[in-house]
Amino acid sequence: RKGVGDGERAAGVTDGAGAGADDDVEEGAPREAVLDPVTTTPPDTPLVVYCRECKTIFGDTFSFVCTHAQLKTITLGGATMVTVQRDKVETVATGLAAGSAFYPVSCDGCKRCVGKMFVSTRRDLDPMRDGFTFEQQAINSYELGGGQGEGRALGAGAAAHPSALAERLDVLETQVLKVENLMLL
């Protein structure tokens, strides 16, 4: 299955909340130009976001803030295994985020820059401010539960249901206790 880093956006094209956007677009312009590029609707299935380079997991879409279709980013409200370089404020010089100030965000695993934490933005980019904004070319993602039915860790006929796992855990704990008691004799 594909995720954000595999060329798909996390939550569709847009949320369509561009009030009056049709007034400013030339006739014959692509439909995406009409719609708001910031999507605040989370994906239907939860995604785990990780470093494309070293596979370090940064977070998941349970803390989803937004995606930006044209900037090709996903913003999460929380992240792990990243360093925000707060001593290094930078400003975007050109493009859609021109004039926005940010701290670079790097992966703790490979030290590669994977995104930004915006500290000031234009009004239309406000949802991205103070979040962890990851760049699509620096990350990959996978769907939680996407591997179900493709293999079983517990054997060919065993179900990976929580009650089955709890039962196996009880059996293992009983066996460990027996071994510990034997060692005491």
GROMACS elastic network, one bead per residue, 0.5 to 0.9 nm:
[ bonds ]
;  ai    aj funct       b0    kb
    1   142     6  0.70973   500
    1   143     6  0.72558   500
    1   146     6  0.69971   500
    1   147     6  0.88793   500
    2     5     6  0.79177   500
    2     6     6  0.56897   500
    2     7     6  0.78247   500
    2     8     6  0.70079   500
    2   140     6  0.89046   500
    2   141     6  0.75039   500
    2   142     6  0.66367   500
    2   143     6  0.77844   500
    3     6     6  0.54613   500
    3     7     6  0.74245   500
    3     8     6  0.60829   500
    3     9     6  0.74127   500
    3    10     6  0.67573   500
    3    47     6  0.71067   500
    3    48     6  0.86170   500
    3    49     6  0.85698   500
    3   140     6  0.66756   500
    3   142     6  0.52080   500
    3   143     6  0.67216   500
    4     7     6  0.62125   500
    4     8     6  0.50966   500
    4     9     6  0.51724   500
    4    10     6  0.52028   500
    4    11     6  0.89093   500
    4    47     6  0.81983   500
    4    49     6  0.79183   500
    4    73     6  0.87262   500
    4    74     6  0.79434   500
    4   136     6  0.68187   500
    4   139     6  0.77341   500
    4   140     6  0.61327   500
    4   141     6  0.55513   500
    4   142     6  0.78978   500
    5     8     6  0.68886   500
    5     9     6  0.80825   500
    5    10     6  0.89393   500
    5    49     6  0.82742   500
    5    50     6  0.88952   500
    5    52     6  0.78629   500
    5   135     6  0.85574   500
    5   136     6  0.51853   500
    5   137     6  0.65342   500
    5   138     6  0.75604   500
    5   139     6  0.52088   500
    5   141     6  0.57227   500
    5   142     6  0.87629   500
    6     9     6  0.85965   500
    6   136     6  0.82096   500
    6   137     6  0.87682   500
    6   139     6  0.86005   500
    6   140     6  0.63072   500
    6   141     6  0.75061   500
    7   136     6  0.79039   500
    7   137     6  0.89340   500
    8    11     6  0.86558   500
    8    12     6  0.81692   500
    9    12     6  0.58381   500
    9    13     6  0.70147   500
    9    43     6  0.87860   500
    9    67     6  0.74252   500
    9    68     6  0.85732   500
    9    69     6  0.71171   500
    9    72     6  0.78212   500
    9    73     6  0.85345   500
    9    74     6  0.83390   500
    9   136     6  0.89477   500
   10    13     6  0.87411   500
   10    42     6  0.72256   500
   10    43     6  0.53998   500
   10    44     6  0.86537   500
   10    47     6  0.80395   500
   10    61     6  0.88263   500
   10    66     6  0.88503   500
   10    67     6  0.69736   500
   10    74     6  0.75189   500
   11    14     6  0.75078   500
   11    15     6  0.87200   500
   11    39     6  0.70367   500
   11    40     6  0.81898   500
   11    41     6  0.62837   500
   11    42     6  0.56406   500
   11    44     6  0.72629   500
   11    66     6  0.85536   500
   11    67     6  0.73939   500
   12    15     6  0.80032   500
   12    39     6  0.79327   500
   12    41     6  0.85747   500
   12    43     6  0.76417   500
   12    69     6  0.89064   500
   13    16     6  0.85443   500
   13    32     6  0.76967   500
   13    35     6  0.84499   500
   13    36     6  0.88273   500
   13    37     6  0.73621   500
   13    38     6  0.87145   500
   13    39     6  0.74003   500
   13    68     6  0.89002   500
   13    69     6  0.66702   500
   14    17     6  0.78891   500
   14    32     6  0.83014   500
   14    35     6  0.65501   500
   14    36     6  0.60516   500
   14    37     6  0.57741   500
   14    38     6  0.63302   500
   14    40     6  0.81487   500
   14    41     6  0.82351   500
   14    67     6  0.85761   500
   14    68     6  0.84103   500
   14    69     6  0.75495   500
   15    18     6  0.83582   500
   15    35     6  0.78259   500
   15    36     6  0.69868   500
   15    37     6  0.81865   500
   15    38     6  0.74858   500
   15    39     6  0.52613   500
   15    40     6  0.69633   500
   15    41     6  0.67125   500
   16    19     6  0.83261   500
   16    34     6  0.86211   500
   16    35     6  0.53392   500
   16    36     6  0.58466   500
   16    37     6  0.84781   500
   16    39     6  0.82308   500
   17    21     6  0.88974   500
   17    35     6  0.71242   500
   17    36     6  0.60458   500
   17    38     6  0.89089   500
   17    39     6  0.87315   500
   18    21     6  0.52277   500
   18    22     6  0.82685   500
   18    34     6  0.74443   500
   18    35     6  0.56414   500
   18    37     6  0.88080   500
   19    22     6  0.80540   500
   19    35     6  0.89200   500
   19    36     6  0.87497   500
   20    23     6  0.57452   500
   20    24     6  0.77699   500
   21    24     6  0.58180   500
   21    25     6  0.69303   500
   21    33     6  0.86238   500
   21    34     6  0.56667   500
   21    35     6  0.69344   500
   21    36     6  0.79620   500
   22    25     6  0.54779   500
   22    26     6  0.83398   500
   22    33     6  0.89720   500
   22    34     6  0.57784   500
   22    35     6  0.83695   500
   23    26     6  0.82634   500
   23    34     6  0.89542   500
   24    34     6  0.83181   500
   25    28     6  0.85431   500
   25    29     6  0.65959   500
   25    33     6  0.71953   500
   25    34     6  0.64386   500
   26    29     6  0.55475   500
   27    30     6  0.89251   500
   28    31     6  0.85543   500
   29    32     6  0.83742   500
   29    33     6  0.66866   500
   29    34     6  0.78483   500
   30    33     6  0.55680   500
   30    34     6  0.73087   500
   31    34     6  0.53504   500
   31    35     6  0.68698   500
   32    35     6  0.52669   500
   32    36     6  0.77879   500
   32    37     6  0.75727   500
   32    69     6  0.89617   500
   33    36     6  0.77040   500
   33    37     6  0.80644   500
   34    37     6  0.88753   500
   35    38     6  0.88371   500
   36    39     6  0.74121   500
   36    68     6  0.88758   500
   36    69     6  0.87789   500
   36   124     6  0.89313   500
   37    67     6  0.79513   500
   37    68     6  0.53882   500
   37    69     6  0.50754   500
   37    70     6  0.62758   500
   37    71     6  0.85339   500
   38    66     6  0.64838   500
   38    67     6  0.57034   500
   38    69     6  0.65694   500
   38    70     6  0.85135   500
   38   124     6  0.79765   500
   38   125     6  0.75338   500
   38   127     6  0.81809   500
   39    42     6  0.79553   500
   39    65     6  0.85260   500
   39    66     6  0.52532   500
   39    67     6  0.52028   500
   39    68     6  0.63483   500
   39    69     6  0.78257   500
   40    64     6  0.80052   500
   40    65     6  0.59982   500
   40    67     6  0.67306   500
   40   127     6  0.80376   500
   41    44     6  0.88075   500
   41    64     6  0.84227   500
   41    65     6  0.80858   500
   41    66     6  0.69353   500
   41    67     6  0.85419   500
   42    45     6  0.83994   500
   42    46     6  0.82688   500
   42    61     6  0.70284   500
   42    62     6  0.83512   500
   42    64     6  0.60988   500
   42    65     6  0.75125   500
   42    66     6  0.71823   500
   42    67     6  0.86146   500
   43    46     6  0.64785   500
   43    47     6  0.77118   500
   43    61     6  0.75399   500
   43    64     6  0.85649   500
   45    61     6  0.86348   500
   45   143     6  0.64121   500
   45   144     6  0.70801   500
   45   145     6  0.85948   500
   46    60     6  0.69170   500
   46    61     6  0.55233   500
   46    62     6  0.66893   500
   46   142     6  0.84499   500
   46   143     6  0.58333   500
   46   144     6  0.56626   500
   46   145     6  0.85501   500
   47    59     6  0.85896   500
   47    60     6  0.54429   500
   47    61     6  0.53900   500
   47    62     6  0.80855   500
   47   141     6  0.61038   500
   47   142     6  0.53958   500
   47   144     6  0.58199   500
   48    57     6  0.72641   500
   48    58     6  0.77688   500
   48    59     6  0.59100   500
   48    61     6  0.66117   500
   48    62     6  0.89708   500
   48   140     6  0.83633   500
   48   141     6  0.52670   500
   48   142     6  0.54300   500
   48   143     6  0.64091   500
   48   144     6  0.68600   500
   49    56     6  0.87601   500
   49    57     6  0.60681   500
   49    58     6  0.56986   500
   49    59     6  0.54317   500
   49    60     6  0.55174   500
   49    61     6  0.77559   500
   49   134     6  0.89344   500
   49   139     6  0.66587   500
   49   140     6  0.59598   500
   49   142     6  0.70035   500
   50    53     6  0.88347   500
   50    54     6  0.83726   500
   50    55     6  0.55122   500
   50    56     6  0.53596   500
   50    58     6  0.52023   500
   50    59     6  0.71128   500
   50    60     6  0.86558   500
   50   138     6  0.86742   500
   50   139     6  0.55500   500
   50   140     6  0.54990   500
   50   141     6  0.59561   500
   50   142     6  0.85685   500
   51    54     6  0.57019   500
   51    56     6  0.51816   500
   51    57     6  0.64299   500
   51    58     6  0.71938   500
   51   107     6  0.71466   500
   51   109     6  0.84855   500
   51   110     6  0.86425   500
   51   112     6  0.89060   500
   51   114     6  0.74978   500
   51   138     6  0.62485   500
   51   140     6  0.62641   500
   51   141     6  0.85495   500
   52    55     6  0.57223   500
   52    56     6  0.81412   500
   52   114     6  0.89801   500
   52   137     6  0.77314   500
   52   138     6  0.54528   500
   52   140     6  0.53133   500
   52   141     6  0.86634   500
   53    56     6  0.82267   500
   53   109     6  0.89424   500
   53   110     6  0.71984   500
   53   112     6  0.80420   500
   53   138     6  0.73254   500
   53   139     6  0.77903   500
   54   107     6  0.86759   500
   54   109     6  0.64422   500
   54   110     6  0.60832   500
   55   109     6  0.82455   500
   55   139     6  0.84917   500
   55   140     6  0.82194   500
   56    81     6  0.71670   500
   56   107     6  0.75250   500
   56   108     6  0.79333   500
   56   109     6  0.61382   500
   56   110     6  0.84071   500
   57    60     6  0.84655   500
   57    79     6  0.87432   500
   57    80     6  0.73544   500
   57    81     6  0.70931   500
   58    78     6  0.86054   500
   58    79     6  0.52031   500
   58    81     6  0.58387   500
   58    82     6  0.69317   500
   58   107     6  0.81928   500
   59    62     6  0.82974   500
   59    63     6  0.77851   500
   59    76     6  0.76724   500
   59    78     6  0.70225   500
   59    79     6  0.50319   500
   59    80     6  0.62083   500
   59    81     6  0.87084   500
   60    63     6  0.63321   500
   60    64     6  0.72672   500
   60    76     6  0.76283   500
   60    78     6  0.85888   500
   60    79     6  0.80415   500
   60   141     6  0.86712   500
   61    65     6  0.81461   500
   61    76     6  0.68667   500
   61    77     6  0.89529   500
   62    76     6  0.84108   500
   62    77     6  0.88964   500
   63    75     6  0.86883   500
   63    76     6  0.53414   500
   63    77     6  0.50807   500
   63    78     6  0.60277   500
   63    79     6  0.84212   500
   64    67     6  0.85339   500
   64    74     6  0.79691   500
   64    75     6  0.64215   500
   64    77     6  0.61554   500
   64    78     6  0.83559   500
   65    74     6  0.77997   500
   65    75     6  0.53823   500
   65    76     6  0.51606   500
   65    77     6  0.59257   500
   65   127     6  0.68957   500
   65   128     6  0.73280   500
   65   131     6  0.75675   500
   66    73     6  0.83854   500
   66    74     6  0.59394   500
   66    75     6  0.52306   500
   66    76     6  0.71750   500
   66   127     6  0.67962   500
   66   128     6  0.69839   500
   66   133     6  0.88494   500
   67    71     6  0.85637   500
   67    72     6  0.73601   500
   67    73     6  0.55315   500
   67    75     6  0.60185   500
   67    76     6  0.89688   500
   67   128     6  0.84601   500
   67   133     6  0.86215   500
   68    71     6  0.54590   500
   68    72     6  0.56156   500
   68    73     6  0.52987   500
   68    74     6  0.65264   500
   68    75     6  0.83529   500
   68   125     6  0.86933   500
   68   128     6  0.88118   500
   69    72     6  0.50796   500
   69    73     6  0.70019   500
   69    74     6  0.88503   500
   70    73     6  0.80678   500
   70    96     6  0.79972   500
   71    95     6  0.89084   500
   71    96     6  0.72781   500
   71    97     6  0.81547   500
   71   135     6  0.79188   500
   71   136     6  0.86395   500
   72   134     6  0.86711   500
   72   135     6  0.62587   500
   72   136     6  0.55130   500
   72   137     6  0.82370   500
   73   115     6  0.83940   500
   73   133     6  0.62798   500
   73   134     6  0.54802   500
   73   136     6  0.54447   500
   73   137     6  0.88419   500
   74   128     6  0.86971   500
   74   132     6  0.81295   500
   74   133     6  0.55895   500
   74   134     6  0.53988   500
   74   135     6  0.68182   500
   74   136     6  0.73524   500
   75    78     6  0.88555   500
   75   117     6  0.89925   500
   75   127     6  0.83856   500
   75   128     6  0.61240   500
   75   129     6  0.89492   500
   75   131     6  0.59559   500
   75   132     6  0.52744   500
   75   134     6  0.61376   500
   75   135     6  0.89000   500
   76    79     6  0.68764   500
   76   128     6  0.85045   500
   76   131     6  0.57168   500
   76   132     6  0.51539   500
   76   133     6  0.64540   500
   76   134     6  0.80529   500
   77   130     6  0.78461   500
   77   132     6  0.62051   500
   77   133     6  0.87930   500
   78   131     6  0.69128   500
   78   132     6  0.65819   500
   79    82     6  0.69312   500
   79   131     6  0.87866   500
   79   132     6  0.66910   500
   80    83     6  0.85224   500
   80   108     6  0.88281   500
   81   106     6  0.87449   500
   81   107     6  0.63313   500
   81   108     6  0.51933   500
   81   109     6  0.72660   500
   82   105     6  0.64517   500
   82   106     6  0.54883   500
   82   108     6  0.50101   500
   82   109     6  0.81470   500
   82   111     6  0.85885   500
   82   114     6  0.86660   500
   83    86     6  0.88040   500
   83   104     6  0.83079   500
   83   105     6  0.56010   500
   83   106     6  0.52700   500
   83   107     6  0.64584   500
   83   108     6  0.62827   500
   83   111     6  0.85633   500
   84    87     6  0.87209   500
   84    88     6  0.89968   500
   84   103     6  0.62916   500
   84   104     6  0.60666   500
   84   106     6  0.66604   500
   84   116     6  0.79896   500
   84   117     6  0.72640   500
   84   132     6  0.89130   500
   85    88     6  0.56063   500
   85    89     6  0.78822   500
   85   103     6  0.56247   500
   85   104     6  0.55747   500
   85   105     6  0.62684   500
   85   106     6  0.77746   500
   86    89     6  0.66187   500
   86   102     6  0.87589   500
   86   103     6  0.56447   500
   86   104     6  0.77716   500
   86   105     6  0.89961   500
   87   103     6  0.78098   500
   88   102     6  0.83876   500
   88   103     6  0.60083   500
   88   104     6  0.71760   500
   89   101     6  0.65836   500
   89   102     6  0.56318   500
   89   103     6  0.50319   500
   89   104     6  0.75905   500
   89   119     6  0.86463   500
   90   100     6  0.83937   500
   90   101     6  0.55475   500
   90   102     6  0.53978   500
   90   103     6  0.62691   500
   90   104     6  0.76039   500
   91    98     6  0.75516   500
   91    99     6  0.60492   500
   91   100     6  0.55824   500
   91   102     6  0.62618   500
   91   103     6  0.88158   500
   92    95     6  0.77620   500
   92    96     6  0.89339   500
   92    97     6  0.61796   500
   92    99     6  0.54594   500
   92   100     6  0.55054   500
   92   101     6  0.64616   500
   92   102     6  0.79285   500
   93    97     6  0.80157   500
   93    98     6  0.50506   500
   93    99     6  0.61532   500
   93   100     6  0.81753   500
   94    97     6  0.69891   500
   94    99     6  0.76555   500
   95    98     6  0.52962   500
   97   100     6  0.56683   500
   97   101     6  0.89312   500
   97   121     6  0.72551   500
   97   122     6  0.73249   500
   97   125     6  0.76641   500
   98   101     6  0.87059   500
   98   121     6  0.85493   500
   98   122     6  0.83393   500
   99   120     6  0.83235   500
   99   121     6  0.71156   500
   99   122     6  0.75122   500
  100   118     6  0.69892   500
  100   119     6  0.75876   500
  100   120     6  0.53698   500
  100   122     6  0.66141   500
  100   125     6  0.89079   500
  101   117     6  0.85982   500
  101   118     6  0.58479   500
  101   119     6  0.55978   500
  101   120     6  0.51326   500
  101   121     6  0.66947   500
  102   116     6  0.59582   500
  102   117     6  0.52898   500
  102   119     6  0.52156   500
  102   120     6  0.69623   500
  102   121     6  0.86184   500
  102   129     6  0.87352   500
  102   130     6  0.89981   500
  103   115     6  0.87399   500
  103   116     6  0.56541   500
  103   117     6  0.51310   500
  103   118     6  0.64086   500
  103   119     6  0.73184   500
  104   113     6  0.67160   500
  104   114     6  0.79579   500
  104   115     6  0.61958   500
  104   117     6  0.64578   500
  104   118     6  0.86975   500
  105   112     6  0.85453   500
  105   113     6  0.57410   500
  105   114     6  0.59066   500
  105   115     6  0.50140   500
  105   116     6  0.50261   500
  105   117     6  0.65916   500
  105   132     6  0.76992   500
  105   133     6  0.83477   500
  105   134     6  0.82717   500
  106   109     6  0.87643   500
  106   110     6  0.82351   500
  106   111     6  0.55250   500
  106   112     6  0.53115   500
  106   114     6  0.53015   500
  106   115     6  0.68504   500
  106   116     6  0.84044   500
  107   110     6  0.57835   500
  107   112     6  0.54978   500
  107   113     6  0.63839   500
  107   114     6  0.63440   500
  107   115     6  0.89687   500
  108   111     6  0.53889   500
  108   112     6  0.80276   500
  109   112     6  0.81412   500
  110   113     6  0.89071   500
  111   114     6  0.87688   500
  112   138     6  0.84554   500
  113   116     6  0.83341   500
  113   138     6  0.78116   500
  114   133     6  0.84568   500
  114   134     6  0.58120   500
  114   135     6  0.61081   500
  114   136     6  0.86316   500
  114   137     6  0.83045   500
  114   138     6  0.51827   500
  114   139     6  0.71914   500
  115   132     6  0.71866   500
  115   133     6  0.54335   500
  115   135     6  0.52720   500
  115   136     6  0.88497   500
  115   138     6  0.76600   500
  116   131     6  0.83127   500
  116   132     6  0.62812   500
  116   133     6  0.51863   500
  116   134     6  0.65854   500
  116   135     6  0.81000   500
  117   128     6  0.79202   500
  117   129     6  0.68247   500
  117   130     6  0.57313   500
  117   131     6  0.57426   500
  117   132     6  0.52347   500
  117   133     6  0.59697   500
  117   134     6  0.87793   500
  118   121     6  0.67155   500
  118   126     6  0.89067   500
  118   128     6  0.66105   500
  118   130     6  0.55943   500
  118   131     6  0.70537   500
  118   132     6  0.80425   500
  118   133     6  0.77580   500
  119   129     6  0.57490   500
  119   130     6  0.59143   500
  119   131     6  0.89768   500
  120   126     6  0.79942   500
  120   129     6  0.64907   500
  120   130     6  0.84568   500
  121   124     6  0.78596   500
  121   125     6  0.57419   500
  121   126     6  0.59352   500
  121   128     6  0.79849   500
  121   129     6  0.66540   500
  122   125     6  0.54444   500
  122   126     6  0.65270   500
  123   126     6  0.52492   500
  123   127     6  0.87068   500
  124   127     6  0.77950   500
  125   128     6  0.56774   500
  125   129     6  0.71921   500
  126   129     6  0.53040   500
  126   130     6  0.88949   500
  127   130     6  0.83435   500
  127   131     6  0.80535   500
  128   131     6  0.57284   500
  128   132     6  0.77616   500
  128   133     6  0.67075   500
  129   132     6  0.83971   500
  129   133     6  0.85799   500
  130   133     6  0.87510   500
  134   137     6  0.87210   500
  134   138     6  0.72169   500
  134   139     6  0.71064   500
  135   138     6  0.55104   500
  135   139     6  0.67182   500
  136   139     6  0.55136   500
  136   140     6  0.74243   500
  137   140     6  0.80534   500
  142   146     6  0.74574   500
  143   146     6  0.51644   500
  143   147     6  0.83313   500
  144   147     6  0.78041   500
  145   148     6  0.56632   500
  146   149     6  0.86921   500
  146   150     6  0.88315   500
  147   150     6  0.56699   500
  147   151     6  0.76082   500
  148   151     6  0.71459   500
  148   152     6  0.82725   500
  148   160     6  0.89229   500
  149   152     6  0.73668   500
  151   155     6  0.85883   500
  151   156     6  0.77687   500
  152   155     6  0.56037   500
  152   156     6  0.60364   500
  152   157     6  0.79429   500
  152   158     6  0.71330   500
  152   159     6  0.75675   500
  152   160     6  0.72642   500
  153   156     6  0.81026   500
  153   158     6  0.83941   500
  153   160     6  0.78405   500
  154   157     6  0.79821   500
  154   158     6  0.56393   500
  154   159     6  0.73600   500
  154   160     6  0.70152   500
  154   165     6  0.87868   500
  155   158     6  0.54346   500
  155   159     6  0.83966   500
  156   159     6  0.85820   500
  158   161     6  0.86903   500
  158   164     6  0.80987   500
  159   162     6  0.88227   500
  159   164     6  0.68346   500
  159   165     6  0.86020   500
  160   163     6  0.84149   500
  160   164     6  0.65422   500
  160   165     6  0.66357   500
  161   164     6  0.52840   500
  161   165     6  0.63495   500
  161   166     6  0.87273   500
  162   165     6  0.50285   500
  162   166     6  0.60888   500
  162   167     6  0.85894   500
  163   166     6  0.50057   500
  163   167     6  0.61510   500
  163   168     6  0.86678   500
  164   167     6  0.51067   500
  164   168     6  0.62986   500
  164   169     6  0.86271   500
  165   168     6  0.51396   500
  165   169     6  0.61440   500
  165   170     6  0.86997   500
  166   170     6  0.62479   500
  166   171     6  0.87575   500
  167   170     6  0.51563   500
  167   171     6  0.64186   500
  167   172     6  0.87619   500
  168   171     6  0.51211   500
  168   172     6  0.62318   500
  168   173     6  0.86481   500
  169   172     6  0.50754   500
  169   173     6  0.61129   500
  169   174     6  0.86049   500
  170   173     6  0.51247   500
  170   174     6  0.62187   500
  170   175     6  0.86873   500
  171   174     6  0.51744   500
  171   175     6  0.62941   500
  171   176     6  0.87313   500
  172   175     6  0.50638   500
  172   176     6  0.61672   500
  172   177     6  0.86519   500
  173   176     6  0.50835   500
  173   177     6  0.62319   500
  173   178     6  0.87102   500
  174   177     6  0.51688   500
  174   178     6  0.63428   500
  174   179     6  0.87995   500
  175   178     6  0.51060   500
  175   179     6  0.63003   500
  175   180     6  0.86663   500
  176   179     6  0.51187   500
  176   180     6  0.61567   500
  176   181     6  0.86267   500
  177   180     6  0.50478   500
  177   181     6  0.61406   500
  177   182     6  0.86168   500
  178   181     6  0.51083   500
  178   182     6  0.62125   500
  178   183     6  0.86901   500
  179   182     6  0.50850   500
  179   183     6  0.62667   500
  179   184     6  0.88264   500
  180   183     6  0.51185   500
  180   184     6  0.64859   500
  181   184     6  0.51792   500
  181   185     6  0.67159   500
  182   185     6  0.53733   500
